[in-house]
């Protein structure tokens, strides 16, 4: 066996697989809640996928939301939805970024005693 050829090939394979281990590709077909900052190389949310982004998400490449896929955040989240996509953000027909009804409650919501809306007071408390 020729060891001179074997060693460089072995080192090349180690470097190749070590670099592959750092990549994080998210292919989502169920519900995932992100509650701490995360970075992905690419993200694809399939038709049954529901990404609840309660903290920041950075995507180094592209992000795609297929028809039926959703990105949202929890209701009344102070920081809101924070996405940083360095590549292309593609939302297919029927896919959505849904923040509808996720903010603070507005005023005049119906009923006799619901004339005031919500806001944040000192200390980031809802008043």
KAWOSUL-V709080 format. One record per residue. N is the residue number from 1. RES is the residue in one letter. SS is DSSP state (2 for helix, 1 for strand, 0 for the rest). NEAR is the number of other ideal C-beta (glycine too) atoms within 12 Angstrom. D_CENTER is the distance of its C-alpha to the mean C-alpha in whole Angstrom. Layout:
n = (N,N)
res = (RES,RES)
ss = (SS,SS)
near = (NEAR,NEAR)
d_center = (D_CENTER,D_CENTER)
This chain:
n = (1,2,3,4,5,6,7,8,9,10,11,12,13,14,15,16,17,18,19,20,21,22,23,24,25,26,27,28,29,30,31,32,33,34,35,36,37,38,39,40,41,42,43,44,45,46,47,48,49,50,51,52,53,54,55,56,57,58,59,60,61,62,63,64,65,66,67,68,69,70,71,72,73,74,75,76,77,78,79,80,81,82,83,84,85,86,87,88,89,90,91,92,93,94,95,96,97,98,99,100,101,102,103,104,105,106,107,108,109,110,111,112,113,114,115,116,117,118,119,120,121,122,123,124,125,126,127)
res = (X,X,X,X,X,X,X,X,X,X,X,X,X,X,X,X,X,X,X,X,X,X,X,X,X,X,X,X,X,X,X,X,X,X,X,X,X,X,X,X,X,X,X,X,X,X,X,X,X,X,X,X,X,X,X,X,X,X,X,X,X,X,X,X,X,X,X,X,X,X,X,X,X,X,X,X,X,X,X,X,X,X,X,X,X,X,X,X,X,X,X,X,X,X,X,X,X,X,X,X,X,X,X,X,X,X,X,X,X,X,X,X,X,X,X,X,X,X,X,X,X,X,X,X,X,X,X)
ss = (0,0,2,2,2,2,2,2,2,2,2,2,2,2,2,2,2,2,2,2,2,2,0,0,1,1,1,1,0,0,1,1,1,1,0,0,0,1,1,1,0,1,1,1,1,0,0,0,0,1,1,1,1,0,0,0,1,1,1,0,0,0,1,1,1,0,0,0,0,1,1,1,0,0,0,0,0,0,0,0,0,0,1,1,1,0,0,0,1,1,1,0,0,0,0,1,1,0,0,0,0,0,0,0,0,0,0,0,0,0,0,0,0,0,0,0,0,0,0,1,0,2,2,2,0,1,0)
near = (7,8,9,9,11,12,13,13,15,14,13,14,14,14,14,14,13,12,12,13,12,14,16,19,20,32,21,32,17,17,18,26,20,31,16,11,16,24,24,33,24,26,39,30,42,25,21,18,29,27,40,27,40,26,24,22,37,24,33,22,23,21,36,30,34,27,18,20,34,32,37,32,31,21,20,20,25,22,20,21,28,22,31,21,27,18,19,16,23,22,25,20,12,15,28,23,27,23,21,12,14,23,22,22,20,14,14,12,15,10,10,7,9,13,12,15,15,18,17,17,11,8,8,13,12,18,13)
d_center = (50,49,47,47,44,43,41,39,38,37,35,33,32,31,29,27,26,25,23,21,20,18,16,13,12,9,11,10,13,13,11,9,8,7,10,10,9,8,9,9,12,10,8,10,9,13,15,15,11,9,6,7,5,8,8,7,5,8,8,12,13,12,9,11,11,14,16,16,12,10,7,8,9,12,16,17,15,16,14,12,9,8,7,9,10,13,14,14,12,14,13,16,19,18,14,12,10,12,13,17,19,16,18,21,24,26,30,32,30,34,36,39,37,34,35,32,29,27,26,25,28,29,27,24,25,25,29)
